[in-house]
Amino acid sequence: MLSYAAGLHVGTVEASSSVEIKVLLERNTPQDIAFNTSQPQAFPRVNGFILVPNEGGTVVAVISRMNMEPELPSASNAGEVPLPSSRRRLYATPIGTIELSMKSGTGEYRLLRGVDSFPTVGDTVILPTLDQLKAIVEASGDDKRVKIGLSPIASGAPVTVDPDKLFGRHLGVFGNTGSGKSCTVSGLIRWSIEAAKMQIGAGESVQARFIVLDPNGEYRSCFNDLADKVDVKVFSVEPDVHNNESDLTVPAWFWNGEEWASILNAAPGTQRPVLMNALRHLRSAGMAALEGGDEDGQLLLASSLSAFCDYLRSCRAAGVQALGNFPQFITLRRNLEGIRDQLDGAQIVLGMGNLALSADIQSGVDVIAAVIQECTNQQGYPQVFHDLQIARILEALGSILDRLPRAAIVSGASEDMPSYFDLGALPDMINYLASVMPGNFSQNMAGLDLRVRSLLSDSRISTVIAPEEGRRSFPEWLEGLFGNGDAGKGRITVLDLSLVPSDVLTTIVSVLSRLIFETAQRYRRDMGSIFPTVLVLEEAHNFVQRSYGDVTENASMARCRKVFEKIAKEGRKFGVGLVLSSQRPAELAPTVIAQCNSFILHRIVNDRDQDLVSRLAPDSAAILLKELPSLPSRKAILLGISTELPTVFDVLPIDAEQRPNSSNPDFWDVWTKKRQVGIDFDKIAENWSS
């Protein structure tokens, strides 16, 4: 063994520290191809490996630089003229220790992180054999599950990962546009599915789940060939029926209160309380209607009358004289007249249909009309409402409420419940509650009312947030997103967001991500196990932007960032793995990046982005990261918990028809008419305006 090691000898340690060793190469050390490693291999270059055997084991070091350094001339014989000379030297960073394991009976090399005994001056430096190189770059044990590339510095040894580490601890895939980033993300999904299929054998379906949030529509067709291994479903604003795509819908009744407040930019002190109250009333009425039927809208009326009763009781508590000033009287009388008109005309202002009046309800209407008349003199000027009159109104409203369904009042619906309600009723309910809630809210509702009506009337948005299918149940929607787990088949779900209007895009991404995470949370609580799901976010810098304290940011953007921060911090416990793909990692929220334990880095040119990733990597990878600006397409650096050592590798190739639709534009072929371009602006305009 010693003689074999002597045959691999290439130099001697001249200087050693915990961060770098200096090696003096022998004069006869090969410069190109080494033939003394059991088979020919390229002599280590920068980022290659050398070994230093010592009493503590064989230290593995990665070469950081190589140079020629002059030596002091010396004359061995008197009268000889000394000639200048130079020797080759290299500098390397210790990164681990390699040992020979006999567990398998045949002897296998195994790489261990860290160095217990650093080299000393005079230690022999040898070249690694091919088997040793493979042990350095290859994973061991379960980490060999999925092959993602080949190592050029280890004679094409496979680079493999363990999906539990790669996806379970979150992954960042960073690189400039055109560097192969999207192909890598697509490949990770593909190679994972194919590796799992090989493991379980023919006749079985893979139970993996990937959900891709695709803001550019790149992934719509790149997984079609995997249909025999896993269910593939694409959702789009304008689905291609020939590609088995479905309508993308994220109904607004699934949104929680925070998401409604952020998209409507509701002011915290005035508009937000009214909005939350309106959502609670509408969800309450909607839930009860689904349970027991409410064809004529009585539940919604009961909810609004109950809120008005609360207002009257608060007025009595404040003192009757408080209603004596003109503005407050006008507000109260207007609301009473509105309620009287609702009941007397057998029409519900909120658009919920007709109400059949009973004798008791008609009696209540008459009482309200009489009180209004009593509190207005012959000239039409207001008089003070007395306590007795307020009591009569409350009694009349109580008799009406006794004839209306009570479920809407006692159900205790939350503004965050993902339950159906009539979106068209929201503006009127907001205005109504603003007029009857204690406090002067009405004067602050104009802006909120306009934003709500604009949102609901926008035809570009309504197909997504208010689909014509109406009351599609929440379980049906979740099954469309996750697939049917009872069928024993996994799912790749691609959500094409490319045609979602920018007005609601961030909110849609926020809602989808929150629902995915909360589904996993509730699954663990209700089923007692986790529901492994990988959530892929393309162009992550557009949705998980870092916060700049001195700059006012959009409320929807802030909400979206908070959702992903929560997923990054807590997703692992519930089986949600996060994959962030971005060309500007420096713009990502630090909290989210800090929770990513693995990274695949393609070419990165921007100095701010380079500075960020350099802080994410261990010191031993610093020299590798200097390659980032010059990495060619399909070459990347893998680092983090999913690999023993930071590794430069060639990403496995993907067939053209299986790649995401993110190819570089072929300007020259079009300019020179090598590729003909047909332009049909009529069709574009028709689809755009339809």
BELKA-V580294 format. One record per pair of residues at least 24 apart in sequence whose ideal C-beta (glycine too) atoms are under 6 Angstrom apart, sorted by the first residue. I is the first residue (numbers start at 1). J is the second residue. D is the distance in Angstrom with one decimal. If there is no record, write none. Layout:
I J D
I J D
This chain:
5 126 5.7
7 36 5.1
8 36 5.7
8 126 4.0
8 127 4.9
9 124 5.5
9 126 5.5
10 125 5.7
10 127 5.7
11 125 4.3
13 119 4.9
13 121 5.6
13 123 4.4
16 118 5.9
16 119 4.8
16 120 5.9
18 118 6.0
20 91 5.7
20 93 5.8
21 92 5.5
21 119 5.4
22 91 5.7
23 90 5.0
23 125 5.0
24 89 5.7
25 88 4.3
34 127 5.7
37 127 5.4
37 129 5.1
38 129 5.4
41 155 5.9
48 153 5.2
49 128 5.5
49 136 5.8
50 92 5.8
50 125 5.5
51 126 5.1
51 128 5.2
52 119 4.3
52 123 5.2
52 125 5.6
54 117 5.8
54 119 5.9
54 123 5.5
56 116 5.1
56 117 2.4
57 97 4.5
57 99 5.9
58 98 5.0
59 94 5.4
59 97 5.9
59 115 5.6
59 119 5.7
60 95 5.7
60 96 4.8
60 98 5.3
60 136 6.0
61 92 3.6
61 93 6.0
61 94 4.9
62 93 5.4
62 95 5.6
63 90 5.5
63 92 4.9
64 91 5.2
64 93 5.6
64 623 4.2
65 91 5.0
66 90 4.4
93 620 5.3
95 620 4.4
95 645 5.7
109 135 3.6
110 140 6.0
111 135 5.5
111 136 5.5
111 644 5.1
113 644 6.0
130 155 5.7
137 647 5.4
145 195 5.9
146 191 5.4
146 192 5.3
146 195 4.5
148 191 5.9
149 649 3.8
149 650 5.3
149 651 4.8
149 652 5.5
150 650 5.0
151 649 5.2
152 650 5.9
159 647 5.9
159 649 4.2
161 642 4.7
163 192 5.5
165 641 5.3
165 642 4.5
166 598 5.4
166 642 4.5
167 534 4.9
167 577 3.5
168 572 5.8
168 577 5.3
169 597 3.7
169 641 5.6
170 578 4.5
170 595 5.5
170 596 4.5
171 579 4.8
171 598 4.8
172 580 5.0
172 596 4.3
172 599 4.7
173 581 4.6
173 600 4.8
174 582 5.7
174 585 4.5
174 601 5.5
175 602 2.6
175 603 5.6
176 583 5.5
176 603 5.3
176 605 5.7
177 583 5.3
178 664 5.5
179 602 3.7
179 603 4.0
179 633 5.9
180 602 5.6
180 633 4.6
180 634 4.9
181 581 5.9
181 602 5.3
182 218 5.7
182 660 4.2
182 662 4.6
183 654 5.6
183 659 5.4
184 600 5.9
184 651 5.4
185 581 5.1
186 222 5.3
186 660 5.2
187 654 5.5
193 226 5.7
193 229 5.4
193 230 5.5
197 229 4.7
205 489 4.0
206 230 4.8
206 490 4.9
207 490 4.6
208 490 4.3
209 490 5.4
209 491 5.3
209 533 4.6
210 492 4.8
210 534 4.8
211 493 4.7
211 535 5.4
212 494 4.8
212 536 4.4
213 495 5.5
213 509 5.9
213 537 5.0
214 494 5.7
214 496 5.4
214 538 5.4
215 497 4.7
215 538 5.9
215 539 5.1
216 498 5.6
217 496 4.7
217 498 3.5
218 660 3.8
218 661 4.9
218 662 4.7
219 494 4.8
219 660 5.3
220 496 5.5
222 658 5.3
222 660 5.3
223 492 5.1
230 490 4.5
230 492 5.8
231 483 5.3
231 489 5.0
231 491 4.7
232 492 4.9
233 493 5.2
234 494 4.6
235 495 5.2
236 496 4.0
237 499 3.9
238 499 5.9
249 464 6.0
249 467 4.3
250 464 5.9
250 508 5.1
250 511 5.4
252 423 5.7
252 465 4.1
253 420 5.1
253 421 5.3
254 418 4.4
255 511 5.6
256 416 3.9
257 415 3.7
257 416 5.5
258 559 5.9
259 507 5.8
259 511 5.7
262 555 4.0
262 556 4.6
262 559 4.3
263 507 4.6
263 556 5.5
264 451 5.0
265 555 5.6
266 448 5.9
270 444 4.0
271 448 4.5
274 430 5.7
274 433 5.4
274 434 4.9
274 441 5.4
276 415 4.7
277 433 5.2
278 429 4.4
278 430 4.7
278 433 5.5
279 415 4.0
280 413 5.4
280 415 5.1
282 421 3.9
282 429 5.9
283 413 4.2
283 417 5.2
283 419 5.2
283 421 5.1
284 408 4.6
284 411 5.0
284 413 3.8
285 408 4.5
286 419 5.9
286 420 4.9
286 421 3.5
287 411 5.9
287 413 5.8
287 419 5.1
288 407 3.6
288 408 4.9
296 353 4.5
296 354 5.2
296 355 5.4
297 348 4.7
297 352 2.4
297 353 4.7
298 404 5.0
298 405 5.5
299 405 5.2
299 408 4.1
300 350 5.6
300 352 5.0
301 348 5.6
302 404 4.0
302 405 5.9
302 408 5.1
303 408 4.4
304 432 5.8
305 397 5.7
305 401 5.8
306 409 4.8
307 433 5.8
307 436 5.5
308 436 4.6
309 397 5.4
311 436 4.2
312 390 5.8
312 394 5.7
314 438 4.4
316 390 5.5
320 386 6.0
320 387 4.9
323 385 4.7
324 384 4.2
329 382 4.2
335 435 5.6
335 436 5.8
336 368 5.5
336 372 5.6
340 365 5.6
340 368 4.9
340 369 5.6
350 425 4.6
350 428 4.9
351 424 6.0
358 403 5.6
360 399 5.3
360 403 5.4
361 400 5.2
361 403 5.6
364 396 4.0
364 399 5.1
364 400 4.3
367 392 5.9
367 396 3.8
368 396 5.8
418 474 5.3
420 471 4.7
423 456 5.7
423 466 5.3
426 452 5.8
427 452 4.8
427 453 5.3
460 501 4.7
461 501 5.5
461 504 5.5
506 556 4.4
506 557 5.5
506 560 5.0
507 556 5.0
509 543 5.1
509 560 5.9
510 559 5.4
510 560 4.1
510 563 5.1
513 563 5.1
514 563 5.0
517 567 5.0
517 576 5.6
520 574 4.1
520 575 5.5
520 576 4.9
521 574 5.2
524 574 5.4
530 575 3.4
531 575 5.3
532 575 4.3
533 576 5.5
534 577 4.5
535 578 5.5
536 579 4.4
537 580 5.6
538 581 5.0
540 580 4.1
540 582 4.3
541 582 4.6
541 584 4.4
541 587 4.3
541 588 5.7
544 588 5.4
544 589 5.1
544 592 5.3
545 587 5.9
546 589 4.8
561 589 5.2
564 592 5.5
565 591 4.7
565 592 5.8
568 592 4.5
568 595 3.8
569 595 5.9
585 609 5.3
585 612 5.4
586 612 4.7
597 640 5.2
597 641 4.3
598 640 3.5
598 641 5.7
598 642 4.1
599 639 5.5
599 640 5.3
600 636 5.2
600 638 5.6
601 636 6.0
601 637 4.5
602 636 5.0
603 631 4.3
604 628 4.4
605 629 5.1
621 646 3.7
